[in-house]
Amino acid sequence: MPEIPKPLSKDRFPWERQRYETRQAWAAFAAYRDLGLTRSQDKVAIELGKSANLMSRWSVRWSWVLRAEAWDSYQDAASRAQRLEDIKK
């Protein structure tokens, strides 16, 4: 049976632990998020010693791609803001 994505919590940023997300699922997402542009479910599975199948299920259930894209956008905006501050100085 295919996984159905859980709705993201409205009171948290997408890259933060979501309501009802287990500690293990959260740790896996955080590892995925923090891999940056080279991220993959397979790398997370190897890093955590979990099955690729489990990482795939969690990725769908907890919207890893969408959440990682939100994180990347947030990081990019913060980086651009810092560069502008540096230029002003």
PDB file of N, CA, C and O in Angstrom, chain B, residues numbered from 101:
ATOM      1  N   MET B 101       0.851  -1.180   0.000  1.00  0.00           N
ATOM      2  CA  MET B 101       0.000   0.000   0.000  1.00  0.00           C
ATOM      3  C   MET B 101       0.894   1.240   0.000  1.00  0.00           C
ATOM      4  O   MET B 101       1.798   1.343   0.829  1.00  0.00           O
ATOM      5  N   PRO B 102       0.657   2.178  -0.912  1.00  0.00           N
ATOM      6  CA  PRO B 102       1.510   3.365  -0.980  1.00  0.00           C
ATOM      7  C   PRO B 102       1.319   4.269   0.240  1.00  0.00           C
ATOM      8  O   PRO B 102       0.238   4.354   0.824  1.00  0.00           O
ATOM      9  N   GLU B 103       2.407   4.932   0.594  1.00  0.00           N
ATOM     10  CA  GLU B 103       2.364   5.882   1.713  1.00  0.00           C
ATOM     11  C   GLU B 103       1.573   7.118   1.314  1.00  0.00           C
ATOM     12  O   GLU B 103       1.603   7.546   0.160  1.00  0.00           O
ATOM     13  N   ILE B 104       0.877   7.675   2.269  1.00  0.00           N
ATOM     14  CA  ILE B 104       0.169   8.934   2.066  1.00  0.00           C
ATOM     15  C   ILE B 104       0.909   9.990   2.869  1.00  0.00           C
ATOM     16  O   ILE B 104       1.093   9.827   4.076  1.00  0.00           O
ATOM     17  N   PRO B 105       1.338  11.075   2.225  1.00  0.00           N
ATOM     18  CA  PRO B 105       2.083  12.098   2.966  1.00  0.00           C
ATOM     19  C   PRO B 105       1.257  12.687   4.100  1.00  0.00           C
ATOM     20  O   PRO B 105       0.060  12.934   3.955  1.00  0.00           O
ATOM     21  N   LYS B 106       1.919  12.906   5.231  1.00  0.00           N
ATOM     22  CA  LYS B 106       1.283  13.562   6.364  1.00  0.00           C
ATOM     23  C   LYS B 106       1.286  15.063   6.107  1.00  0.00           C
ATOM     24  O   LYS B 106       2.236  15.579   5.519  1.00  0.00           O
ATOM     25  N   PRO B 107       0.249  15.774   6.532  1.00  0.00           N
ATOM     26  CA  PRO B 107       0.272  17.232   6.354  1.00  0.00           C
ATOM     27  C   PRO B 107       1.354  17.839   7.246  1.00  0.00           C
ATOM     28  O   PRO B 107       1.587  17.371   8.360  1.00  0.00           O
ATOM     29  N   LEU B 108       2.003  18.874   6.750  1.00  0.00           N
ATOM     30  CA  LEU B 108       3.025  19.554   7.533  1.00  0.00           C
ATOM     31  C   LEU B 108       2.360  20.383   8.629  1.00  0.00           C
ATOM     32  O   LEU B 108       1.264  20.916   8.451  1.00  0.00           O
ATOM     33  N   SER B 109       3.041  20.476   9.754  1.00  0.00           N
ATOM     34  CA  SER B 109       2.526  21.254  10.888  1.00  0.00           C
ATOM     35  C   SER B 109       2.505  22.728  10.528  1.00  0.00           C
ATOM     36  O   SER B 109       3.476  23.254   9.985  1.00  0.00           O
ATOM     37  N   LYS B 110       1.405  23.392  10.828  1.00  0.00           N
ATOM     38  CA  LYS B 110       1.270  24.820  10.508  1.00  0.00           C
ATOM     39  C   LYS B 110       2.036  25.704  11.484  1.00  0.00           C
ATOM     40  O   LYS B 110       2.308  26.867  11.188  1.00  0.00           O
ATOM     41  N   ASP B 111       2.385  25.157  12.650  1.00  0.00           N
ATOM     42  CA  ASP B 111       3.059  25.969  13.663  1.00  0.00           C
ATOM     43  C   ASP B 111       4.570  25.722  13.709  1.00  0.00           C
ATOM     44  O   ASP B 111       5.239  26.141  14.654  1.00  0.00           O
ATOM     45  N   ARG B 112       5.103  25.045  12.694  1.00  0.00           N
ATOM     46  CA  ARG B 112       6.536  24.750  12.649  1.00  0.00           C
ATOM     47  C   ARG B 112       7.057  24.969  11.243  1.00  0.00           C
ATOM     48  O   ARG B 112       6.321  24.847  10.264  1.00  0.00           O
ATOM     49  N   PHE B 113       8.335  25.294  11.158  1.00  0.00           N
ATOM     50  CA  PHE B 113       8.956  25.383   9.843  1.00  0.00           C
ATOM     51  C   PHE B 113       9.034  23.975   9.243  1.00  0.00           C
ATOM     52  O   PHE B 113       9.132  22.996   9.983  1.00  0.00           O
ATOM     53  N   PRO B 114       8.992  23.866   7.914  1.00  0.00           N
ATOM     54  CA  PRO B 114       9.028  22.536   7.294  1.00  0.00           C
ATOM     55  C   PRO B 114      10.282  21.725   7.645  1.00  0.00           C
ATOM     56  O   PRO B 114      10.230  20.497   7.707  1.00  0.00           O
ATOM     57  N   TRP B 115      11.397  22.406   7.873  1.00  0.00           N
ATOM     58  CA  TRP B 115      12.655  21.696   8.162  1.00  0.00           C
ATOM     59  C   TRP B 115      12.786  21.289   9.625  1.00  0.00           C
ATOM     60  O   TRP B 115      13.762  20.639   9.999  1.00  0.00           O
ATOM     61  N   GLU B 116      11.819  21.663  10.453  1.00  0.00           N
ATOM     62  CA  GLU B 116      11.813  21.263  11.858  1.00  0.00           C
ATOM     63  C   GLU B 116      11.040  19.952  12.028  1.00  0.00           C
ATOM     64  O   GLU B 116      10.312  19.522  11.133  1.00  0.00           O
ATOM     65  N   ARG B 117      11.216  19.330  13.193  1.00  0.00           N
ATOM     66  CA  ARG B 117      10.476  18.096  13.472  1.00  0.00           C
ATOM     67  C   ARG B 117       8.985  18.392  13.428  1.00  0.00           C
ATOM     68  O   ARG B 117       8.509  19.355  14.027  1.00  0.00           O
ATOM     69  N   GLN B 118       8.273  17.561  12.719  1.00  0.00           N
ATOM     70  CA  GLN B 118       6.841  17.742  12.539  1.00  0.00           C
ATOM     71  C   GLN B 118       6.062  17.026  13.641  1.00  0.00           C
ATOM     72  O   GLN B 118       6.531  16.062  14.246  1.00  0.00           O
ATOM     73  N   ARG B 119       4.860  17.535  13.875  1.00  0.00           N
ATOM     74  CA  ARG B 119       3.987  16.917  14.870  1.00  0.00           C
ATOM     75  C   ARG B 119       3.776  15.445  14.495  1.00  0.00           C
ATOM     76  O   ARG B 119       3.481  15.127  13.343  1.00  0.00           O
ATOM     77  N   TYR B 120       3.928  14.571  15.461  1.00  0.00           N
ATOM     78  CA  TYR B 120       3.757  13.119  15.329  1.00  0.00           C
ATOM     79  C   TYR B 120       4.897  12.421  14.572  1.00  0.00           C
ATOM     80  O   TYR B 120       4.849  11.205  14.382  1.00  0.00           O
ATOM     81  N   GLU B 121       5.897  13.155  14.148  1.00  0.00           N
ATOM     82  CA  GLU B 121       7.049  12.528  13.495  1.00  0.00           C
ATOM     83  C   GLU B 121       7.892  11.849  14.582  1.00  0.00           C
ATOM     84  O   GLU B 121       8.291  12.491  15.554  1.00  0.00           O
ATOM     85  N   THR B 122       8.154  10.576  14.416  1.00  0.00           N
ATOM     86  CA  THR B 122       8.930   9.853  15.431  1.00  0.00           C
ATOM     87  C   THR B 122      10.365  10.377  15.484  1.00  0.00           C
ATOM     88  O   THR B 122      10.846  11.013  14.546  1.00  0.00           O
ATOM     89  N   ARG B 123      11.027  10.099  16.588  1.00  0.00           N
ATOM     90  CA  ARG B 123      12.427  10.525  16.718  1.00  0.00           C
ATOM     91  C   ARG B 123      13.301   9.916  15.634  1.00  0.00           C
ATOM     92  O   ARG B 123      14.180  10.583  15.088  1.00  0.00           O
ATOM     93  N   GLN B 124      13.058   8.649  15.324  1.00  0.00           N
ATOM     94  CA  GLN B 124      13.857   7.988  14.288  1.00  0.00           C
ATOM     95  C   GLN B 124      13.601   8.594  12.911  1.00  0.00           C
ATOM     96  O   GLN B 124      14.538   8.825  12.147  1.00  0.00           O
ATOM     97  N   ALA B 125      12.336   8.849  12.598  1.00  0.00           N
ATOM     98  CA  ALA B 125      12.010   9.458  11.308  1.00  0.00           C
ATOM     99  C   ALA B 125      12.582  10.866  11.233  1.00  0.00           C
ATOM    100  O   ALA B 125      13.071  11.284  10.184  1.00  0.00           O
ATOM    101  N   TRP B 126      12.524  11.596  12.339  1.00  0.00           N
ATOM    102  CA  TRP B 126      13.083  12.945  12.383  1.00  0.00           C
ATOM    103  C   TRP B 126      14.596  12.909  12.182  1.00  0.00           C
ATOM    104  O   TRP B 126      15.141  13.707  11.418  1.00  0.00           O
ATOM    105  N   ALA B 127      15.271  11.995  12.858  1.00  0.00           N
ATOM    106  CA  ALA B 127      16.727  11.882  12.719  1.00  0.00           C
ATOM    107  C   ALA B 127      17.105  11.559  11.276  1.00  0.00           C
ATOM    108  O   ALA B 127      18.096  12.073  10.758  1.00  0.00           O
ATOM    109  N   ALA B 128      16.315  10.709  10.635  1.00  0.00           N
ATOM    110  CA  ALA B 128      16.588  10.365   9.243  1.00  0.00           C
ATOM    111  C   ALA B 128      16.380  11.584   8.341  1.00  0.00           C
ATOM    112  O   ALA B 128      17.195  11.853   7.458  1.00  0.00           O
ATOM    113  N   PHE B 129      15.289  12.320   8.564  1.00  0.00           N
ATOM    114  CA  PHE B 129      15.086  13.522   7.759  1.00  0.00           C
ATOM    115  C   PHE B 129      16.202  14.534   7.986  1.00  0.00           C
ATOM    116  O   PHE B 129      16.702  15.126   7.029  1.00  0.00           O
ATOM    117  N   ALA B 130      16.598  14.741   9.237  1.00  0.00           N
ATOM    118  CA  ALA B 130      17.659  15.709   9.542  1.00  0.00           C
ATOM    119  C   ALA B 130      18.956  15.311   8.838  1.00  0.00           C
ATOM    120  O   ALA B 130      19.674  16.172   8.330  1.00  0.00           O
ATOM    121  N   ALA B 131      19.257  14.020   8.804  1.00  0.00           N
ATOM    122  CA  ALA B 131      20.450  13.552   8.092  1.00  0.00           C
ATOM    123  C   ALA B 131      20.310  13.847   6.599  1.00  0.00           C
ATOM    124  O   ALA B 131      21.263  14.295   5.962  1.00  0.00           O
ATOM    125  N   TYR B 132      19.136  13.598   6.047  1.00  0.00           N
ATOM    126  CA  TYR B 132      18.866  13.883   4.629  1.00  0.00           C
ATOM    127  C   TYR B 132      19.005  15.375   4.354  1.00  0.00           C
ATOM    128  O   TYR B 132      19.699  15.773   3.418  1.00  0.00           O
ATOM    129  N   ARG B 133      18.357  16.191   5.155  1.00  0.00           N
ATOM    130  CA  ARG B 133      18.397  17.643   4.996  1.00  0.00           C
ATOM    131  C   ARG B 133      19.831  18.164   5.017  1.00  0.00           C
ATOM    132  O   ARG B 133      20.213  19.002   4.200  1.00  0.00           O
ATOM    133  N   ASP B 134      20.616  17.654   5.961  1.00  0.00           N
ATOM    134  CA  ASP B 134      21.956  18.178   6.174  1.00  0.00           C
ATOM    135  C   ASP B 134      22.984  17.698   5.162  1.00  0.00           C
ATOM    136  O   ASP B 134      24.119  18.174   5.163  1.00  0.00           O
ATOM    137  N   LEU B 135      22.606  16.763   4.298  1.00  0.00           N
ATOM    138  CA  LEU B 135      23.524  16.332   3.246  1.00  0.00           C
ATOM    139  C   LEU B 135      23.662  17.369   2.145  1.00  0.00           C
ATOM    140  O   LEU B 135      24.573  17.277   1.321  1.00  0.00           O
ATOM    141  N   GLY B 136      22.777  18.347   2.118  1.00  0.00           N
ATOM    142  CA  GLY B 136      22.874  19.405   1.109  1.00  0.00           C
ATOM    143  C   GLY B 136      22.538  18.897  -0.282  1.00  0.00           C
ATOM    144  O   GLY B 136      21.718  17.993  -0.447  1.00  0.00           O
ATOM    145  N   LEU B 137      23.175  19.484  -1.272  1.00  0.00           N
ATOM    146  CA  LEU B 137      22.821  19.192  -2.656  1.00  0.00           C
ATOM    147  C   LEU B 137      23.181  17.768  -3.087  1.00  0.00           C
ATOM    148  O   LEU B 137      22.737  17.314  -4.141  1.00  0.00           O
ATOM    149  N   THR B 138      23.968  17.072  -2.297  1.00  0.00           N
ATOM    150  CA  THR B 138      24.318  15.686  -2.633  1.00  0.00           C
ATOM    151  C   THR B 138      23.407  14.693  -1.920  1.00  0.00           C
ATOM    152  O   THR B 138      23.688  13.495  -1.915  1.00  0.00           O
ATOM    153  N   ARG B 139      22.331  15.169  -1.324  1.00  0.00           N
ATOM    154  CA  ARG B 139      21.472  14.310  -0.501  1.00  0.00           C
ATOM    155  C   ARG B 139      20.794  13.223  -1.319  1.00  0.00           C
ATOM    156  O   ARG B 139      20.462  13.399  -2.491  1.00  0.00           O
ATOM    157  N   SER B 140      20.604  12.097  -0.654  1.00  0.00           N
ATOM    158  CA  SER B 140      19.824  11.006  -1.244  1.00  0.00           C
ATOM    159  C   SER B 140      19.340  10.096  -0.116  1.00  0.00           C
ATOM    160  O   SER B 140      19.949  10.023   0.952  1.00  0.00           O
ATOM    161  N   GLN B 141      18.250   9.419  -0.376  1.00  0.00           N
ATOM    162  CA  GLN B 141      17.718   8.469   0.597  1.00  0.00           C
ATOM    163  C   GLN B 141      18.709   7.330   0.824  1.00  0.00           C
ATOM    164  O   GLN B 141      18.860   6.846   1.946  1.00  0.00           O
ATOM    165  N   ASP B 142      19.383   6.906  -0.244  1.00  0.00           N
ATOM    166  CA  ASP B 142      20.349   5.808  -0.112  1.00  0.00           C
ATOM    167  C   ASP B 142      21.494   6.192   0.823  1.00  0.00           C
ATOM    168  O   ASP B 142      21.931   5.375   1.633  1.00  0.00           O
ATOM    169  N   LYS B 143      21.980   7.419   0.717  1.00  0.00           N
ATOM    170  CA  LYS B 143      23.061   7.862   1.605  1.00  0.00           C
ATOM    171  C   LYS B 143      22.604   7.859   3.058  1.00  0.00           C
ATOM    172  O   LYS B 143      23.364   7.479   3.949  1.00  0.00           O
ATOM    173  N   VAL B 144      21.386   8.275   3.295  1.00  0.00           N
ATOM    174  CA  VAL B 144      20.848   8.278   4.659  1.00  0.00           C
ATOM    175  C   VAL B 144      20.708   6.851   5.178  1.00  0.00           C
ATOM    176  O   VAL B 144      21.043   6.568   6.328  1.00  0.00           O
ATOM    177  N   ALA B 145      20.219   5.966   4.339  1.00  0.00           N
ATOM    178  CA  ALA B 145      20.068   4.564   4.740  1.00  0.00           C
ATOM    179  C   ALA B 145      21.415   3.980   5.166  1.00  0.00           C
ATOM    180  O   ALA B 145      21.503   3.292   6.183  1.00  0.00           O
ATOM    181  N   ILE B 146      22.451   4.252   4.396  1.00  0.00           N
ATOM    182  CA  ILE B 146      23.784   3.747   4.714  1.00  0.00           C
ATOM    183  C   ILE B 146      24.293   4.384   5.997  1.00  0.00           C
ATOM    184  O   ILE B 146      24.796   3.695   6.884  1.00  0.00           O
ATOM    185  N   GLU B 147      24.158   5.716   6.095  1.00  0.00           N
ATOM    186  CA  GLU B 147      24.646   6.448   7.277  1.00  0.00           C
ATOM    187  C   GLU B 147      23.991   5.947   8.568  1.00  0.00           C
ATOM    188  O   GLU B 147      24.655   5.820   9.597  1.00  0.00           O
ATOM    189  N   LEU B 148      22.694   5.665   8.508  1.00  0.00           N
ATOM    190  CA  LEU B 148      21.967   5.269   9.708  1.00  0.00           C
ATOM    191  C   LEU B 148      21.838   3.754   9.875  1.00  0.00           C
ATOM    192  O   LEU B 148      21.313   3.281  10.883  1.00  0.00           O
ATOM    193  N   GLY B 149      22.312   3.004   8.900  1.00  0.00           N
ATOM    194  CA  GLY B 149      22.194   1.549   8.985  1.00  0.00           C
ATOM    195  C   GLY B 149      20.757   1.073   8.890  1.00  0.00           C
ATOM    196  O   GLY B 149      20.385   0.088   9.527  1.00  0.00           O
ATOM    197  N   LYS B 150      19.948   1.765   8.101  1.00  0.00           N
ATOM    198  CA  LYS B 150      18.539   1.412   7.905  1.00  0.00           C
ATOM    199  C   LYS B 150      18.331   0.964   6.465  1.00  0.00           C
ATOM    200  O   LYS B 150      19.206   1.152   5.620  1.00  0.00           O
ATOM    201  N   SER B 151      17.190   0.381   6.191  1.00  0.00           N
ATOM    202  CA  SER B 151      16.920  -0.078   4.825  1.00  0.00           C
ATOM    203  C   SER B 151      16.534   1.097   3.926  1.00  0.00           C
ATOM    204  O   SER B 151      15.922   2.068   4.371  1.00  0.00           O
ATOM    205  N   ALA B 152      16.907   0.984   2.662  1.00  0.00           N
ATOM    206  CA  ALA B 152      16.539   2.004   1.681  1.00  0.00           C
ATOM    207  C   ALA B 152      15.020   2.056   1.525  1.00  0.00           C
ATOM    208  O   ALA B 152      14.452   3.121   1.281  1.00  0.00           O
ATOM    209  N   ASN B 153      14.371   0.910   1.668  1.00  0.00           N
ATOM    210  CA  ASN B 153      12.911   0.845   1.564  1.00  0.00           C
ATOM    211  C   ASN B 153      12.255   1.678   2.671  1.00  0.00           C
ATOM    212  O   ASN B 153      11.295   2.408   2.422  1.00  0.00           O
ATOM    213  N   LEU B 154      12.777   1.563   3.877  1.00  0.00           N
ATOM    214  CA  LEU B 154      12.243   2.344   4.992  1.00  0.00           C
ATOM    215  C   LEU B 154      12.459   3.835   4.749  1.00  0.00           C
ATOM    216  O   LEU B 154      11.567   4.643   5.008  1.00  0.00           O
ATOM    217  N   MET B 155      13.645   4.203   4.252  1.00  0.00           N
ATOM    218  CA  MET B 155      13.916   5.617   3.985  1.00  0.00           C
ATOM    219  C   MET B 155      12.964   6.149   2.921  1.00  0.00           C
ATOM    220  O   MET B 155      12.512   7.291   3.004  1.00  0.00           O
ATOM    221  N   SER B 156      12.661   5.333   1.932  1.00  0.00           N
ATOM    222  CA  SER B 156      11.729   5.737   0.882  1.00  0.00           C
ATOM    223  C   SER B 156      10.333   5.967   1.452  1.00  0.00           C
ATOM    224  O   SER B 156       9.676   6.949   1.106  1.00  0.00           O
ATOM    225  N   ARG B 157       9.881   5.075   2.317  1.00  0.00           N
ATOM    226  CA  ARG B 157       8.555   5.231   2.937  1.00  0.00           C
ATOM    227  C   ARG B 157       8.505   6.491   3.794  1.00  0.00           C
ATOM    228  O   ARG B 157       7.555   7.269   3.706  1.00  0.00           O
ATOM    229  N   TRP B 158       9.529   6.689   4.622  1.00  0.00           N
ATOM    230  CA  TRP B 158       9.553   7.894   5.462  1.00  0.00           C
ATOM    231  C   TRP B 158       9.636   9.156   4.616  1.00  0.00           C
ATOM    232  O   TRP B 158       9.020  10.170   4.944  1.00  0.00           O
ATOM    233  N   SER B 159      10.394   9.095   3.531  1.00  0.00           N
ATOM    234  CA  SER B 159      10.532  10.262   2.665  1.00  0.00           C
ATOM    235  C   SER B 159       9.175  10.710   2.116  1.00  0.00           C
ATOM    236  O   SER B 159       8.862  11.900   2.097  1.00  0.00           O
ATOM    237  N   VAL B 160       8.385   9.747   1.674  1.00  0.00           N
ATOM    238  CA  VAL B 160       7.050  10.074   1.157  1.00  0.00           C
ATOM    239  C   VAL B 160       6.145  10.534   2.297  1.00  0.00           C
ATOM    240  O   VAL B 160       5.494  11.574   2.203  1.00  0.00           O
ATOM    241  N   ARG B 161       6.112   9.754   3.370  1.00  0.00           N
ATOM    242  CA  ARG B 161       5.211  10.060   4.486  1.00  0.00           C
ATOM    243  C   ARG B 161       5.472  11.453   5.057  1.00  0.00           C
ATOM    244  O   ARG B 161       4.540  12.185   5.390  1.00  0.00           O
ATOM    245  N   TRP B 162       6.759  11.810   5.164  1.00  0.00           N
ATOM    246  CA  TRP B 162       7.126  13.066   5.821  1.00  0.00           C
ATOM    247  C   TRP B 162       7.622  14.140   4.851  1.00  0.00           C
ATOM    248  O   TRP B 162       8.251  15.110   5.275  1.00  0.00           O
ATOM    249  N   SER B 163       7.349  13.978   3.575  1.00  0.00           N
ATOM    250  CA  SER B 163       7.614  15.003   2.546  1.00  0.00           C
ATOM    251  C   SER B 163       9.051  15.531   2.583  1.00  0.00           C
ATOM    252  O   SER B 163       9.275  16.741   2.614  1.00  0.00           O
ATOM    253  N   TRP B 164      10.012  14.619   2.581  1.00  0.00           N
ATOM    254  CA  TRP B 164      11.411  15.021   2.686  1.00  0.00           C
ATOM    255  C   TRP B 164      11.849  15.983   1.597  1.00  0.00           C
ATOM    256  O   TRP B 164      12.539  16.962   1.880  1.00  0.00           O
ATOM    257  N   VAL B 165      11.458  15.719   0.354  1.00  0.00           N
ATOM    258  CA  VAL B 165      11.927  16.561  -0.752  1.00  0.00           C
ATOM    259  C   VAL B 165      11.419  17.987  -0.582  1.00  0.00           C
ATOM    260  O   VAL B 165      12.193  18.938  -0.695  1.00  0.00           O
ATOM    261  N   LEU B 166      10.146  18.140  -0.316  1.00  0.00           N
ATOM    262  CA  LEU B 166       9.558  19.467  -0.111  1.00  0.00           C
ATOM    263  C   LEU B 166      10.227  20.180   1.065  1.00  0.00           C
ATOM    264  O   LEU B 166      10.557  21.362   0.972  1.00  0.00           O
ATOM    265  N   ARG B 167      10.422  19.470   2.156  1.00  0.00           N
ATOM    266  CA  ARG B 167      11.012  20.061   3.357  1.00  0.00           C
ATOM    267  C   ARG B 167      12.471  20.440   3.128  1.00  0.00           C
ATOM    268  O   ARG B 167      12.922  21.485   3.597  1.00  0.00           O
ATOM    269  N   ALA B 168      13.206  19.601   2.412  1.00  0.00           N
ATOM    270  CA  ALA B 168      14.605  19.913   2.118  1.00  0.00           C
ATOM    271  C   ALA B 168      14.703  21.116   1.184  1.00  0.00           C
ATOM    272  O   ALA B 168      15.602  21.944   1.329  1.00  0.00           O
ATOM    273  N   GLU B 169      13.789  21.212   0.234  1.00  0.00           N
ATOM    274  CA  GLU B 169      13.771  22.381  -0.656  1.00  0.00           C
ATOM    275  C   GLU B 169      13.484  23.655   0.138  1.00  0.00           C
ATOM    276  O   GLU B 169      14.080  24.698  -0.131  1.00  0.00           O
ATOM    277  N   ALA B 170      12.587  23.579   1.103  1.00  0.00           N
ATOM    278  CA  ALA B 170      12.301  24.743   1.956  1.00  0.00           C
ATOM    279  C   ALA B 170      13.543  25.124   2.754  1.00  0.00           C
ATOM    280  O   ALA B 170      13.845  26.307   2.907  1.00  0.00           O
ATOM    281  N   TRP B 171      14.262  24.125   3.263  1.00  0.00           N
ATOM    282  CA  TRP B 171      15.505  24.367   4.003  1.00  0.00           C
ATOM    283  C   TRP B 171      16.543  25.034   3.099  1.00  0.00           C
ATOM    284  O   TRP B 171      17.185  26.006   3.496  1.00  0.00           O
ATOM    285  N   ASP B 172      16.704  24.513   1.895  1.00  0.00           N
ATOM    286  CA  ASP B 172      17.672  25.090   0.953  1.00  0.00           C
ATOM    287  C   ASP B 172      17.331  26.545   0.650  1.00  0.00           C
ATOM    288  O   ASP B 172      18.220  27.396   0.593  1.00  0.00           O
ATOM    289  N   SER B 173      16.047  26.830   0.455  1.00  0.00           N
ATOM    290  CA  SER B 173      15.621  28.205   0.181  1.00  0.00           C
ATOM    291  C   SER B 173      15.890  29.118   1.370  1.00  0.00           C
ATOM    292  O   SER B 173      16.339  30.252   1.203  1.00  0.00           O
ATOM    293  N   TYR B 174      15.615  28.622   2.562  1.00  0.00           N
ATOM    294  CA  TYR B 174      15.870  29.392   3.778  1.00  0.00           C
ATOM    295  C   TYR B 174      17.368  29.679   3.921  1.00  0.00           C
ATOM    296  O   TYR B 174      17.759  30.807   4.224  1.00  0.00           O
ATOM    297  N   GLN B 175      18.190  28.674   3.706  1.00  0.00           N
ATOM    298  CA  GLN B 175      19.640  28.836   3.813  1.00  0.00           C
ATOM    299  C   GLN B 175      20.152  29.819   2.765  1.00  0.00           C
ATOM    300  O   GLN B 175      21.022  30.641   3.054  1.00  0.00           O
ATOM    301  N   ASP B 176      19.620  29.736   1.557  1.00  0.00           N
ATOM    302  CA  ASP B 176      20.024  30.656   0.493  1.00  0.00           C
ATOM    303  C   ASP B 176      19.670  32.091   0.848  1.00  0.00           C
ATOM    304  O   ASP B 176      20.482  32.996   0.656  1.00  0.00           O
ATOM    305  N   ALA B 177      18.470  32.306   1.362  1.00  0.00           N
ATOM    306  CA  ALA B 177      18.048  33.660   1.753  1.00  0.00           C
ATOM    307  C   ALA B 177      18.935  34.192   2.877  1.00  0.00           C
ATOM    308  O   ALA B 177      19.320  35.361   2.857  1.00  0.00           O
ATOM    309  N   ALA B 178      19.257  33.363   3.838  1.00  0.00           N
ATOM    310  CA  ALA B 178      20.128  33.785   4.945  1.00  0.00           C
ATOM    311  C   ALA B 178      21.519  34.121   4.433  1.00  0.00           C
ATOM    312  O   ALA B 178      22.128  35.094   4.879  1.00  0.00           O
ATOM    313  N   SER B 179      22.018  33.336   3.516  1.00  0.00           N
ATOM    314  CA  SER B 179      23.345  33.570   2.942  1.00  0.00           C
ATOM    315  C   SER B 179      23.370  34.879   2.153  1.00  0.00           C
ATOM    316  O   SER B 179      24.320  35.654   2.261  1.00  0.00           O
ATOM    317  N   ARG B 180      22.330  35.121   1.366  1.00  0.00           N
ATOM    318  CA  ARG B 180      22.257  36.374   0.597  1.00  0.00           C
ATOM    319  C   ARG B 180      22.156  37.578   1.520  1.00  0.00           C
ATOM    320  O   ARG B 180      22.784  38.606   1.267  1.00  0.00           O
ATOM    321  N   ALA B 181      21.380  37.465   2.577  1.00  0.00           N
ATOM    322  CA  ALA B 181      21.253  38.567   3.546  1.00  0.00           C
ATOM    323  C   ALA B 181      22.595  38.865   4.192  1.00  0.00           C
ATOM    324  O   ALA B 181      22.952  40.027   4.384  1.00  0.00           O
ATOM    325  N   GLN B 182      23.335  37.821   4.526  1.00  0.00           N
ATOM    326  CA  GLN B 182      24.657  38.012   5.136  1.00  0.00           C
ATOM    327  C   GLN B 182      25.618  38.676   4.155  1.00  0.00           C
ATOM    328  O   GLN B 182      26.389  39.553   4.543  1.00  0.00           O
ATOM    329  N   ARG B 183      25.579  38.273   2.903  1.00  0.00           N
ATOM    330  CA  ARG B 183      26.436  38.901   1.901  1.00  0.00           C
ATOM    331  C   ARG B 183      26.116  40.381   1.753  1.00  0.00           C
ATOM    332  O   ARG B 183      27.023  41.205   1.634  1.00  0.00           O
ATOM    333  N   LEU B 184      24.837  40.721   1.759  1.00  0.00           N
ATOM    334  CA  LEU B 184      24.444  42.134   1.662  1.00  0.00           C
ATOM    335  C   LEU B 184      24.949  42.919   2.859  1.00  0.00           C
ATOM    336  O   LEU B 184      25.417  44.048   2.710  1.00  0.00           O
ATOM    337  N   GLU B 185      24.859  42.341   4.026  1.00  0.00           N
ATOM    338  CA  GLU B 185      25.376  42.991   5.244  1.00  0.00           C
ATOM    339  C   GLU B 185      26.876  43.207   5.143  1.00  0.00           C
ATOM    340  O   GLU B 185      27.385  44.262   5.521  1.00  0.00           O
ATOM    341  N   ASP B 186      27.579  42.212   4.634  1.00  0.00           N
ATOM    342  CA  ASP B 186      29.028  42.333   4.458  1.00  0.00           C
ATOM    343  C   ASP B 186      29.376  43.431   3.470  1.00  0.00           C
ATOM    344  O   ASP B 186      30.336  44.173   3.677  1.00  0.00           O
ATOM    345  N   ILE B 187      28.606  43.540   2.400  1.00  0.00           N
ATOM    346  CA  ILE B 187      28.852  44.590   1.401  1.00  0.00           C
ATOM    347  C   ILE B 187      28.629  45.975   1.999  1.00  0.00           C
ATOM    348  O   ILE B 187      29.388  46.906   1.728  1.00  0.00           O
ATOM    349  N   LYS B 188      27.583  46.104   2.814  1.00  0.00           N
ATOM    350  CA  LYS B 188      27.267  47.391   3.449  1.00  0.00           C
ATOM    351  C   LYS B 188      28.377  47.848   4.386  1.00  0.00           C
ATOM    352  O   LYS B 188      28.622  49.045   4.534  1.00  0.00           O
ATOM    353  N   LYS B 189      29.054  46.874   5.025  1.00  0.00           N
ATOM    354  CA  LYS B 189      30.129  47.221   5.954  1.00  0.00           C
ATOM    355  C   LYS B 189      31.325  47.643   5.170  1.00  0.00           C
ATOM    356  O   LYS B 189      32.356  47.982   5.751  1.00  0.00           O
TER     357      LYS B 189
END
